[in-house]
């Protein structure tokens, strides 16, 4: 009986290590605006751009806390979060999207704006909006097909 229990513990530990290895790092998901453009993400990532006039804006803080709490859900949907809290810097993203104060902008992999919100949204709401898009529906079907083919 002891070998069976030991084997079960080892398999659970291996699964936990594998999950940790696939967990995205914050650096892979979160970045500051700088000289980034939407064009560099086309067909690769879904930019989620968070604007505020200051990193001290309570809406910005609330939004970032929400996003940091569930990075796995963002990574699963190929989301990259880009923040811009410097209106005087006039970054390429700020010039293109023209925010006023706090603004959340979700851009699809096709480069089109899918969502603009003047208030914070939680990851569940953002994920739901992404999951409704035709491209994401295709991605879900492809992943299911690959999973089923592997069984």
N, C-alpha and C positions, 0 to 999 in steps of 0.2 A: 504493500500500500504506500509506503514511504517513497519509493521511486516514482510512482504515478503522481503524487503530490509535488515532488521535486521537479518533475518534467513540466507540470502545469505552471509552476512558478517561473521556471526558466522561459517558457514560451510567452508568458505575460510580460516578463522583463524585456524580452527581445522585441515584442510588439511596441512597448513603451519607448524603447530606444529608437525604433524605426519611425514612430510618430514624431519624436523629438527631432530627428534628423530631417524630417520633411517640413517641420514648422518653419515658416518664413521668418527671417530676421526683420527687425524694424527698419533697418537700412534698405532692405529690398522693397519695402512698401511705402515708407514715409521719406519725403525729401522737401527741401525748400525750393522755391521757384527759381531763383537765379536766372539763367539764360535759357531755360527749357522752353520748348514750343510744343504745341499739340501735335504737330506733324511727326515728331520723332516717335510718337507712341502708336501711330496708325497700324492697325491689324496685329498689334502686339499686346497692348495694355489698355485698360479703361482708366483714364485720368479722372480723379476726383479732386478738384481744385477747391481749396478752402481759402477764401479771402477774408481779411479783417484789416481795420485801420491800425490795430495794435495787437500784439500778442497777449495783452492784458484784457482784451474784450471778453466779457463773461460768456458771450455766445461762442466765441472761438475756443475758449477753454473747455466749455461743455462739449463742443463738437469733438475736439481732440481727445478728451477723456473717453468719449463713447467709441471712437475709432480705435484707440489704443487698447480698449478692453476686449476687442474681438478681431484681431488682425488675421486670424485664420480664415474667417469668412470672406474677408476682402481678398486675400491671396487666392482663394479658391475661384474667385471671379476675375482674376487677373487685374485687380485694381491697384493703381499706384496713387497714393495720396500726396498731393503737392500743396504746400502752404505758402501763402504770400501775405505777410503782415506789414509790408512797407509800401504805403501808397506813393511816397515820394520817389521810390526806386524805379517806377514805371517799367516793370519787367515785361517781356513780350506777352506773357499770359494776361497780365493786367491790362495791357494796351488792347489785346484782342477781345477779352471778355468784359471789359469796362464795368467792374463792380463798384457799388456804392456801399461803403461800410462792410458789414458781414455779408458774405454770399458763399453758398455751396454750389458748385457746378459739376455735374456728372457728364463726362464726354464718352461716347461709345468708341469701340475699336475702329469704327469707320470714320472717326474724326468729327462726327456730328454731336451737337449738344443735345443730351437726352433729358436733362433736368436742371433747373435753376431754382434755388430756394433761398429766401432771405433769413431763414431761421435754421438752427441745427436740426439734423435728422439723425435718428439712431441707425445702427448698422442693419438692423432688421428691415427698416423701411428702405434703405439704400439697396440692400440685397434683393428685396422684392421688386423694386423698380428695374434692376439689372436683369433679374430672372424673367421678366415679362418681355424682354426684347427678342426679336427673331434670331439674332446671332447667338445669344445666350441659350435659347431653346435648342438651336442646332448643336451647340457645344454639349449640352446636357444629353441629347440623344446619342452623340458620338461617344461620350464617356460610358453611357449605359451599354452601348453596343460592344465597346472594347472590354468592359467588365464581363459581359455575358459570354463573349468569345473566349475569355481567359478561364472560364469555369469548366 
